[in-house]
């Protein structure tokens, strides 16, 4: 799995987590259906955004979901998964993205790819993914040659780049490729007016993807002598961060111009999670209550507790201990837990492997592989009290937005 938008599942509400997993699993199954089991290894977090954008413009419909069978990566549970043109477009984009990543590693002679026989085999696999993506793209009216051409131009640009070369010259091919993919979701959704703002959002998303990859690989590239745009062009991290912040703001402005039927998941991924991706790459943090903007334009703590009890709330906690002793009577026992069917040793071990390989045991909550009881993962560093806030569609209902001054209209 690769990609810059990697949401920690415990930050998502139950509904958004189900939607996100539906698109992720839908992408994986679309790759299997069109290109075979091996193609599923190119499943990535950024490619599924094409599926999310397509559905966000049309709205979720029963015909766009199907129930998939048990999968080890879902703890052997069934789940609704996305299907249709959005998932297939995401599959085509993912294949070309993976091809570009393999070629980049071959060019940098990373690890085993420094050996000629392995590099030759990797290039053949990448070429096969290009052809497979082209077939799926053609069936959807999307010319993946735009993406392949961008990958090819990237190599030439990197060869000519040097000290003083504008960093945006190096990121241009990636921007062009992602702009085309984002814009085509408007075509699939039947919303041609959305194509221009989505192309702008995609262009800036591509810029972020390229820059964050360069920042995250900076130390490793310096140690191995691999090509890195920041090092080659002499761009300091402060300038890279400025370009990233400008791109983040531009993505939000572009998305305001898009006509969505349901923008909740798009907002979380491309507004909040994209911001966290930048913070993660630069080792900073920007989401906290002390950064909320107050009416005078300054930044300070939000007045009051947005999560405090509402006076007169009929659904508030019951005073006292409901399981404590009642006057003149014995203590009331807690209600018994509902019985659960335990898994056998081998089945539980298989589920444990799936949970461990997908990091579900490290973050959020998961079902115990043997007892099936809900467990809380030890990951508590993914966010603070406002991380789980779903401010989409809740304006005027006491919603909490994070410290980047995100308003309900962003």
One Martini backbone bead per residue (centre of mass of N, CA, C, O) as a GRO file, in nm:
protein
  410
    1UNK     BB    1   0.095   0.036   0.023
    2UNK     BB    2   0.026   0.361  -0.117
    3UNK     BB    3   0.037   0.703  -0.022
    4UNK     BB    4  -0.068   1.019   0.124
    5UNK     BB    5  -0.368   0.921   0.194
    6UNK     BB    6  -0.374   0.799   0.542
    7UNK     BB    7  -0.619   0.715   0.725
    8UNK     BB    8  -0.713   0.690   1.040
    9UNK     BB    9  -0.985   0.511   1.137
   10UNK     BB   10  -1.043   0.660   1.423
   11UNK     BB   11  -1.112   0.945   1.275
   12UNK     BB   12  -1.358   0.811   1.169
   13UNK     BB   13  -1.654   0.762   1.121
   14UNK     BB   14  -1.850   0.500   1.073
   15UNK     BB   15  -1.956   0.586   0.794
   16UNK     BB   16  -1.682   0.676   0.665
   17UNK     BB   17  -1.534   0.412   0.708
   18UNK     BB   18  -1.719   0.244   0.528
   19UNK     BB   19  -1.676   0.405   0.270
   20UNK     BB   20  -1.369   0.384   0.247
   21UNK     BB   21  -1.361   0.071   0.240
   22UNK     BB   22  -1.538   0.042  -0.012
   23UNK     BB   23  -1.329   0.175  -0.204
   24UNK     BB   24  -1.084   0.002  -0.142
   25UNK     BB   25  -1.216  -0.274  -0.210
   26UNK     BB   26  -1.317  -0.195  -0.491
   27UNK     BB   27  -1.039  -0.157  -0.616
   28UNK     BB   28  -0.928  -0.440  -0.565
   29UNK     BB   29  -1.163  -0.593  -0.722
   30UNK     BB   30  -1.124  -0.450  -0.994
   31UNK     BB   31  -0.842  -0.556  -1.045
   32UNK     BB   32  -0.918  -0.856  -1.041
   33UNK     BB   33  -1.140  -0.858  -1.263
   34UNK     BB   34  -0.953  -0.719  -1.502
   35UNK     BB   35  -0.626  -0.835  -1.405
   36UNK     BB   36  -0.606  -1.004  -1.160
   37UNK     BB   37  -0.451  -1.090  -0.873
   38UNK     BB   38  -0.172  -0.940  -0.904
   39UNK     BB   39  -0.296  -0.643  -0.937
   40UNK     BB   40  -0.363  -0.593  -0.624
   41UNK     BB   41  -0.076  -0.468  -0.541
   42UNK     BB   42  -0.169  -0.162  -0.651
   43UNK     BB   43  -0.312  -0.083  -0.419
   44UNK     BB   44  -0.416   0.256  -0.329
   45UNK     BB   45  -0.498   0.552  -0.168
   46UNK     BB   46  -0.505   0.756  -0.415
   47UNK     BB   47  -0.673   0.604  -0.633
   48UNK     BB   48  -0.955   0.604  -0.473
   49UNK     BB   49  -1.035   0.904  -0.525
   50UNK     BB   50  -1.177   0.856  -0.793
   51UNK     BB   51  -1.414   0.703  -0.666
   52UNK     BB   52  -1.503   0.919  -0.463
   53UNK     BB   53  -1.561   1.150  -0.665
   54UNK     BB   54  -1.774   1.012  -0.835
   55UNK     BB   55  -1.981   0.957  -0.603
   56UNK     BB   56  -2.003   1.251  -0.490
   57UNK     BB   57  -2.155   1.357  -0.755
   58UNK     BB   58  -2.401   1.132  -0.753
   59UNK     BB   59  -2.424   0.953  -0.527
   60UNK     BB   60  -2.531   0.709  -0.337
   61UNK     BB   61  -2.613   0.381  -0.464
   62UNK     BB   62  -2.720   0.064  -0.465
   63UNK     BB   63  -2.578  -0.002  -0.748
   64UNK     BB   64  -2.281   0.086  -0.613
   65UNK     BB   65  -2.325  -0.187  -0.448
   66UNK     BB   66  -2.168  -0.471  -0.286
   67UNK     BB   67  -2.129  -0.788  -0.146
   68UNK     BB   68  -1.857  -0.911  -0.001
   69UNK     BB   69  -1.668  -1.143   0.094
   70UNK     BB   70  -1.458  -1.281   0.282
   71UNK     BB   71  -1.159  -1.127   0.435
   72UNK     BB   72  -0.856  -1.108   0.587
   73UNK     BB   73  -0.848  -0.780   0.572
   74UNK     BB   74  -1.155  -0.806   0.730
   75UNK     BB   75  -1.170  -1.039   0.936
   76UNK     BB   76  -1.369  -1.229   0.780
   77UNK     BB   77  -1.565  -1.015   0.645
   78UNK     BB   78  -1.817  -0.869   0.524
   79UNK     BB   79  -1.882  -0.609   0.261
   80UNK     BB   80  -1.932  -0.313   0.128
   81UNK     BB   81  -1.871  -0.230  -0.219
   82UNK     BB   82  -1.747  -0.066  -0.473
   83UNK     BB   83  -1.887   0.001  -0.801
   84UNK     BB   84  -1.785   0.070  -1.125
   85UNK     BB   85  -1.641   0.337  -1.284
   86UNK     BB   86  -1.482   0.452  -1.048
   87UNK     BB   87  -1.324   0.191  -0.976
   88UNK     BB   88  -1.198   0.154  -1.262
   89UNK     BB   89  -1.046   0.418  -1.270
   90UNK     BB   90  -0.877   0.361  -1.020
   91UNK     BB   91  -0.737   0.115  -1.145
   92UNK     BB   92  -0.598   0.254  -1.382
   93UNK     BB   93  -0.439   0.461  -1.216
   94UNK     BB   94  -0.288   0.257  -1.032
   95UNK     BB   95  -0.127   0.116  -1.251
   96UNK     BB   96   0.031   0.369  -1.345
   97UNK     BB   97   0.146   0.449  -1.072
   98UNK     BB   98   0.300   0.184  -1.026
   99UNK     BB   99   0.473   0.202  -1.277
  100UNK     BB  100   0.616   0.465  -1.199
  101UNK     BB  101   0.739   0.361  -0.934
  102UNK     BB  102   0.910   0.137  -1.056
  103UNK     BB  103   1.076   0.315  -1.249
  104UNK     BB  104   1.198   0.489  -1.028
  105UNK     BB  105   1.348   0.258  -0.882
  106UNK     BB  106   1.516   0.174  -1.124
  107UNK     BB  107   1.659   0.448  -1.169
  108UNK     BB  108   1.769   0.440  -0.854
  109UNK     BB  109   1.865   0.157  -0.772
  110UNK     BB  110   1.686  -0.006  -0.569
  111UNK     BB  111   1.817  -0.249  -0.436
  112UNK     BB  112   1.745  -0.511  -0.637
  113UNK     BB  113   1.722  -0.302  -0.887
  114UNK     BB  114   2.040  -0.293  -0.938
  115UNK     BB  115   1.981  -0.548  -1.088
  116UNK     BB  116   1.937  -0.629  -1.408
  117UNK     BB  117   1.732  -0.864  -1.406
  118UNK     BB  118   1.532  -0.726  -1.211
  119UNK     BB  119   1.490  -0.465  -1.374
  120UNK     BB  120   1.379  -0.602  -1.629
  121UNK     BB  121   1.134  -0.732  -1.493
  122UNK     BB  122   1.010  -0.467  -1.385
  123UNK     BB  123   0.966  -0.336  -1.662
  124UNK     BB  124   0.766  -0.548  -1.766
  125UNK     BB  125   0.553  -0.507  -1.551
  126UNK     BB  126   0.507  -0.204  -1.605
  127UNK     BB  127   0.415  -0.239  -1.899
  128UNK     BB  128   0.169  -0.415  -1.831
  129UNK     BB  129   0.024  -0.199  -1.661
  130UNK     BB  130  -0.008   0.006  -1.885
  131UNK     BB  131  -0.187  -0.172  -2.067
  132UNK     BB  132  -0.410  -0.229  -1.862
  133UNK     BB  133  -0.488   0.067  -1.809
  134UNK     BB  134  -0.562   0.130  -2.105
  135UNK     BB  135  -0.802  -0.061  -2.132
  136UNK     BB  136  -0.977   0.056  -1.908
  137UNK     BB  137  -0.971   0.352  -1.999
  138UNK     BB  138  -1.103   0.308  -2.279
  139UNK     BB  139  -1.378   0.200  -2.161
  140UNK     BB  140  -1.406   0.508  -2.012
  141UNK     BB  141  -1.269   0.745  -2.195
  142UNK     BB  142  -0.962   0.717  -2.094
  143UNK     BB  143  -0.639   0.853  -2.152
  144UNK     BB  144  -0.342   0.709  -2.035
  145UNK     BB  145  -0.127   0.857  -2.207
  146UNK     BB  146  -0.105   1.101  -2.022
  147UNK     BB  147   0.039   0.945  -1.795
  148UNK     BB  148   0.273   0.818  -1.953
  149UNK     BB  149   0.388   1.083  -2.062
  150UNK     BB  150   0.454   1.202  -1.787
  151UNK     BB  151   0.658   0.987  -1.708
  152UNK     BB  152   0.852   1.034  -1.947
  153UNK     BB  153   0.904   1.341  -1.896
  154UNK     BB  154   1.029   1.318  -1.615
  155UNK     BB  155   1.302   1.207  -1.698
  156UNK     BB  156   1.395   1.452  -1.870
  157UNK     BB  157   1.371   1.668  -1.651
  158UNK     BB  158   1.569   1.540  -1.448
  159UNK     BB  159   1.819   1.551  -1.635
  160UNK     BB  160   1.808   1.885  -1.665
  161UNK     BB  161   1.821   1.936  -1.383
  162UNK     BB  162   1.918   2.198  -1.141
  163UNK     BB  163   2.044   2.452  -1.011
  164UNK     BB  164   1.756   2.674  -1.020
  165UNK     BB  165   1.534   2.499  -1.078
  166UNK     BB  166   1.218   2.495  -1.079
  167UNK     BB  167   1.017   2.293  -0.896
  168UNK     BB  168   0.756   2.308  -1.084
  169UNK     BB  169   0.892   2.176  -1.327
  170UNK     BB  170   0.917   1.891  -1.196
  171UNK     BB  171   0.594   1.861  -1.115
  172UNK     BB  172   0.423   1.885  -1.381
  173UNK     BB  173   0.361   1.591  -1.473
  174UNK     BB  174   0.201   1.510  -1.221
  175UNK     BB  175  -0.013   1.731  -1.244
  176UNK     BB  176  -0.127   1.647  -1.522
  177UNK     BB  177  -0.218   1.362  -1.447
  178UNK     BB  178  -0.411   1.426  -1.203
  179UNK     BB  179  -0.595   1.621  -1.353
  180UNK     BB  180  -0.712   1.414  -1.553
  181UNK     BB  181  -0.835   1.220  -1.344
  182UNK     BB  182  -1.020   1.415  -1.195
  183UNK     BB  183  -1.182   1.521  -1.443
  184UNK     BB  184  -1.307   1.239  -1.533
  185UNK     BB  185  -1.517   1.214  -1.304
  186UNK     BB  186  -1.716   1.416  -1.434
  187UNK     BB  187  -1.782   1.242  -1.678
  188UNK     BB  188  -1.890   0.991  -1.525
  189UNK     BB  189  -2.108   1.179  -1.359
  190UNK     BB  190  -2.234   1.404  -1.552
  191UNK     BB  191  -2.032   1.680  -1.471
  192UNK     BB  192  -1.878   1.899  -1.670
  193UNK     BB  193  -1.849   2.156  -1.477
  194UNK     BB  194  -1.635   2.002  -1.283
  195UNK     BB  195  -1.368   1.970  -1.443
  196UNK     BB  196  -1.203   2.228  -1.384
  197UNK     BB  197  -1.183   2.220  -1.067
  198UNK     BB  198  -1.072   1.926  -1.061
  199UNK     BB  199  -0.816   1.981  -1.218
  200UNK     BB  200  -0.700   2.176  -1.009
  201UNK     BB  201  -0.700   1.982  -0.772
  202UNK     BB  202  -0.522   1.768  -0.913
  203UNK     BB  203  -0.273   1.939  -0.963
  204UNK     BB  204  -0.217   1.996  -0.657
  205UNK     BB  205  -0.205   1.703  -0.570
  206UNK     BB  206   0.042   1.631  -0.743
  207UNK     BB  207   0.232   1.826  -0.606
  208UNK     BB  208   0.214   1.703  -0.326
  209UNK     BB  209   0.306   1.417  -0.393
  210UNK     BB  210   0.589   1.498  -0.492
  211UNK     BB  211   0.691   1.658  -0.245
  212UNK     BB  212   0.643   1.446  -0.020
  213UNK     BB  213   0.823   1.232  -0.140
  214UNK     BB  214   1.083   1.404  -0.122
  215UNK     BB  215   1.081   1.451   0.183
  216UNK     BB  216   1.064   1.151   0.285
  217UNK     BB  217   1.334   1.071   0.095
  218UNK     BB  218   1.576   1.252   0.165
  219UNK     BB  219   1.767   1.079   0.347
  220UNK     BB  220   1.782   0.825   0.170
  221UNK     BB  221   1.889   0.969  -0.087
  222UNK     BB  222   2.147   1.082   0.042
  223UNK     BB  223   2.269   0.801   0.122
  224UNK     BB  224   2.240   0.674  -0.190
  225UNK     BB  225   2.232   0.904  -0.429
  226UNK     BB  226   1.963   0.981  -0.509
  227UNK     BB  227   1.719   1.135  -0.671
  228UNK     BB  228   1.629   1.479  -0.570
  229UNK     BB  229   1.462   1.770  -0.613
  230UNK     BB  230   1.566   1.935  -0.370
  231UNK     BB  231   1.868   1.886  -0.409
  232UNK     BB  232   1.910   1.960  -0.712
  233UNK     BB  233   1.763   2.258  -0.689
  234UNK     BB  234   1.806   2.385  -0.394
  235UNK     BB  235   1.556   2.336  -0.205
  236UNK     BB  236   1.418   2.429   0.067
  237UNK     BB  237   1.195   2.333   0.309
  238UNK     BB  238   1.048   2.604   0.333
  239UNK     BB  239   0.958   2.614   0.035
  240UNK     BB  240   0.811   2.345   0.027
  241UNK     BB  241   0.603   2.422   0.243
  242UNK     BB  242   0.479   2.660   0.096
  243UNK     BB  243   0.377   2.499  -0.148
  244UNK     BB  244   0.197   2.310   0.015
  245UNK     BB  245   0.012   2.522   0.144
  246UNK     BB  246  -0.089   2.640  -0.123
  247UNK     BB  247  -0.212   2.375  -0.226
  248UNK     BB  248  -0.415   2.329  -0.003
  249UNK     BB  249  -0.574   2.587  -0.053
  250UNK     BB  250  -0.639   2.529  -0.354
  251UNK     BB  251  -0.808   2.274  -0.314
  252UNK     BB  252  -1.035   2.406  -0.151
  253UNK     BB  253  -1.118   2.615  -0.360
  254UNK     BB  254  -1.188   2.414  -0.587
  255UNK     BB  255  -1.407   2.244  -0.428
  256UNK     BB  256  -1.616   2.481  -0.405
  257UNK     BB  257  -1.685   2.455  -0.732
  258UNK     BB  258  -1.814   2.185  -0.672
  259UNK     BB  259  -2.075   1.957  -0.750
  260UNK     BB  260  -2.216   1.793  -0.483
  261UNK     BB  261  -2.400   1.538  -0.323
  262UNK     BB  262  -2.146   1.416  -0.136
  263UNK     BB  263  -1.867   1.564   0.056
  264UNK     BB  264  -1.758   1.426   0.313
  265UNK     BB  265  -1.517   1.241   0.223
  266UNK     BB  266  -1.369   1.449   0.055
  267UNK     BB  267  -1.314   1.646   0.284
  268UNK     BB  268  -1.150   1.460   0.466
  269UNK     BB  269  -0.925   1.384   0.256
  270UNK     BB  270  -0.867   1.688   0.108
  271UNK     BB  271  -0.842   1.850   0.387
  272UNK     BB  272  -0.749   1.691   0.644
  273UNK     BB  273  -0.558   1.453   0.546
  274UNK     BB  274  -0.373   1.627   0.371
  275UNK     BB  275  -0.266   1.796   0.603
  276UNK     BB  276  -0.146   1.553   0.762
  277UNK     BB  277   0.056   1.472   0.545
  278UNK     BB  278   0.228   1.724   0.568
  279UNK     BB  279   0.292   1.705   0.869
  280UNK     BB  280   0.427   1.427   0.855
  281UNK     BB  281   0.660   1.503   0.658
  282UNK     BB  282   0.755   1.767   0.849
  283UNK     BB  283   0.701   1.718   1.161
  284UNK     BB  284   0.410   1.833   1.222
  285UNK     BB  285   0.136   2.030   1.376
  286UNK     BB  286  -0.227   2.158   1.322
  287UNK     BB  287  -0.435   1.993   1.515
  288UNK     BB  288  -0.605   2.217   1.730
  289UNK     BB  289  -0.786   2.413   1.952
  290UNK     BB  290  -0.574   2.660   1.979
  291UNK     BB  291  -0.633   2.737   1.652
  292UNK     BB  292  -0.883   2.887   1.666
  293UNK     BB  293  -1.082   3.123   1.525
  294UNK     BB  294  -1.160   3.437   1.606
  295UNK     BB  295  -1.345   3.715   1.525
  296UNK     BB  296  -1.075   3.912   1.527
  297UNK     BB  297  -0.855   3.699   1.369
  298UNK     BB  298  -0.739   3.544   1.579
  299UNK     BB  299  -0.567   3.303   1.786
  300UNK     BB  300  -0.744   3.072   2.001
  301UNK     BB  301  -0.928   2.958   2.230
  302UNK     BB  302  -1.214   2.810   2.266
  303UNK     BB  303  -1.505   2.879   2.390
  304UNK     BB  304  -1.552   2.647   2.574
  305UNK     BB  305  -1.711   2.321   2.552
  306UNK     BB  306  -1.805   2.136   2.274
  307UNK     BB  307  -1.833   1.856   2.469
  308UNK     BB  308  -2.028   1.939   2.662
  309UNK     BB  309  -2.296   1.940   2.842
  310UNK     BB  310  -2.629   1.976   2.794
  311UNK     BB  311  -2.867   2.147   2.911
  312UNK     BB  312  -3.123   1.930   2.952
  313UNK     BB  313  -3.025   1.651   2.861
  314UNK     BB  314  -3.192   1.353   2.807
  315UNK     BB  315  -2.902   1.196   2.712
  316UNK     BB  316  -2.759   1.199   2.956
  317UNK     BB  317  -2.622   1.105   3.228
  318UNK     BB  318  -2.686   0.915   3.490
  319UNK     BB  319  -2.718   0.958   3.798
  320UNK     BB  320  -2.504   0.768   3.913
  321UNK     BB  321  -2.513   0.417   3.969
  322UNK     BB  322  -2.687   0.174   3.799
  323UNK     BB  323  -2.518  -0.070   3.967
  324UNK     BB  324  -2.592   0.003   4.231
  325UNK     BB  325  -2.731   0.018   4.520
  326UNK     BB  326  -3.039  -0.006   4.638
  327UNK     BB  327  -3.266   0.095   4.838
  328UNK     BB  328  -3.321  -0.188   5.025
  329UNK     BB  329  -3.117  -0.348   4.827
  330UNK     BB  330  -2.950  -0.514   4.612
  331UNK     BB  331  -2.722  -0.539   4.384
  332UNK     BB  332  -2.710  -0.480   4.049
  333UNK     BB  333  -2.637  -0.652   3.788
  334UNK     BB  334  -2.494  -0.667   3.509
  335UNK     BB  335  -2.537  -0.717   3.199
  336UNK     BB  336  -2.504  -0.958   2.990
  337UNK     BB  337  -2.320  -1.083   2.754
  338UNK     BB  338  -2.324  -1.161   2.449
  339UNK     BB  339  -2.290  -1.421   2.268
  340UNK     BB  340  -1.999  -1.578   2.111
  341UNK     BB  341  -1.835  -1.704   1.842
  342UNK     BB  342  -1.570  -1.892   1.834
  343UNK     BB  343  -1.274  -1.943   1.706
  344UNK     BB  344  -1.048  -2.123   1.591
  345UNK     BB  345  -0.717  -2.156   1.578
  346UNK     BB  346  -0.668  -2.131   1.271
  347UNK     BB  347  -0.868  -1.904   1.202
  348UNK     BB  348  -0.749  -1.699   1.404
  349UNK     BB  349  -0.465  -1.687   1.280
  350UNK     BB  350  -0.550  -1.578   1.005
  351UNK     BB  351  -0.678  -1.319   1.110
  352UNK     BB  352  -0.428  -1.210   1.255
  353UNK     BB  353  -0.257  -1.174   1.001
  354UNK     BB  354  -0.444  -0.973   0.860
  355UNK     BB  355  -0.439  -0.755   1.083
  356UNK     BB  356  -0.131  -0.713   1.091
  357UNK     BB  357  -0.083  -0.643   0.782
  358UNK     BB  358  -0.312  -0.389   0.808
  359UNK     BB  359  -0.292  -0.240   1.101
  360UNK     BB  360  -0.555  -0.290   1.282
  361UNK     BB  361  -0.394  -0.349   1.561
  362UNK     BB  362  -0.276  -0.033   1.574
  363UNK     BB  363  -0.566   0.093   1.479
  364UNK     BB  364  -0.828   0.144   1.653
  365UNK     BB  365  -1.059  -0.112   1.590
  366UNK     BB  366  -1.116  -0.466   1.671
  367UNK     BB  367  -1.150  -0.808   1.619
  368UNK     BB  368  -1.103  -1.073   1.778
  369UNK     BB  369  -0.983  -1.358   1.637
  370UNK     BB  370  -1.135  -1.552   1.858
  371UNK     BB  371  -1.374  -1.398   2.037
  372UNK     BB  372  -1.494  -1.127   1.878
  373UNK     BB  373  -1.410  -0.895   2.035
  374UNK     BB  374  -1.381  -0.575   2.104
  375UNK     BB  375  -1.089  -0.376   2.030
  376UNK     BB  376  -0.835  -0.160   2.136
  377UNK     BB  377  -0.593   0.007   2.012
  378UNK     BB  378  -0.278   0.157   2.096
  379UNK     BB  379  -0.351   0.388   1.910
  380UNK     BB  380  -0.322   0.750   2.029
  381UNK     BB  381  -0.136   0.944   1.815
  382UNK     BB  382  -0.331   1.037   1.567
  383UNK     BB  383  -0.492   1.227   1.777
  384UNK     BB  384  -0.741   1.428   1.893
  385UNK     BB  385  -1.049   1.549   1.992
  386UNK     BB  386  -1.088   1.662   1.677
  387UNK     BB  387  -1.044   1.422   1.475
  388UNK     BB  388  -1.350   1.292   1.486
  389UNK     BB  389  -1.465   1.519   1.338
  390UNK     BB  390  -1.778   1.589   1.162
  391UNK     BB  391  -1.834   1.883   0.971
  392UNK     BB  392  -2.006   1.759   0.761
  393UNK     BB  393  -2.329   1.863   0.766
  394UNK     BB  394  -2.307   2.031   1.078
  395UNK     BB  395  -2.396   2.304   1.064
  396UNK     BB  396  -2.516   2.436   1.366
  397UNK     BB  397  -2.430   2.155   1.557
  398UNK     BB  398  -2.149   2.188   1.710
  399UNK     BB  399  -1.911   2.177   1.541
  400UNK     BB  400  -1.572   2.063   1.505
  401UNK     BB  401  -1.289   2.234   1.401
  402UNK     BB  402  -0.987   2.265   1.312
  403UNK     BB  403  -0.682   2.460   1.340
  404UNK     BB  404  -0.714   2.548   1.013
  405UNK     BB  405  -0.988   2.713   0.988
  406UNK     BB  406  -1.216   2.526   0.929
  407UNK     BB  407  -1.500   2.543   0.766
  408UNK     BB  408  -1.812   2.437   0.655
  409UNK     BB  409  -1.725   2.556   0.349
  410UNK     BB  410  -1.456   2.366   0.277
   0.00000   0.00000   0.00000
